[in-house]
């Protein structure tokens, strides 16, 4: 946002009110529900996305519209922040710190499951050999990474699918915005429909180069986690392979329908507006307890 400071008095005022800096941005409210309940009924999650000046905040709301949790990505500082409104706590760290904390949490989970598996093996001693072997295999597969004895995924298993995004020419009006449908195919199989509106220019708030740098750091960090590229990303709560990013230059997806899995999610915008956003919006609320990401992941 360009500023003109014509006098010394203006400089003084700028210094006094720097904490109240305001930038243009977008505020988008959307709902997330299962495809089975999209026609009416079923559980619905509500979230608000705020994008401004290379920062993005996603806030989850309860049924009464009160925030329960938030996730803040700051591309300027290259940091991630998690906010828990119920515990009145917040944790901030660099991408690599997030990955380290996530890896530690998964290792701790693996240790707990290994102990549980040991106890189960004691209980399975009285089973016939064939049934015991089947149960042991199921327990190993349920552990993070498939258990310590599980082999690494094959190159074919880790191959990312060929993703194609095809325009359909179909149009609709969603949340008051004209939108065009695009169909997503993975290895030739129809997996998702995306309704994109050019009128919502929210992604222009994000610098592609800084986002790419952020994504590279995330990908590098995710290499330490078990599994393959996309499964690692989903474990971390982020999917850099999301085809919606490929359409960012076309606009914002006001509706996405996942056809790749039974009961897949439907995400739909219900309200979007371009307005000024204070920089303080991307900071945890005052008075919240601050902690490291490692403490957050370990539950301390």
PyMOL commands that set and color helices and strands:
alter all, ss='L'
color gray80, all
select helices_A, chain A and resi 8-16+18-20+35-37+95-123+129-142+144-146+202-205+208-222+229-235+243-246+279-282+293-298
alter helices_A, ss='H'
color red, helices_A
select strands_A, chain A and resi 22-34+44-52+55-61+67-74+79-84+89-94+163-174+177-186+189-197+252-258+265-278+289-291
alter strands_A, ss='S'
color yellow, strands_A
deselect
rebuild
show_as cartoon
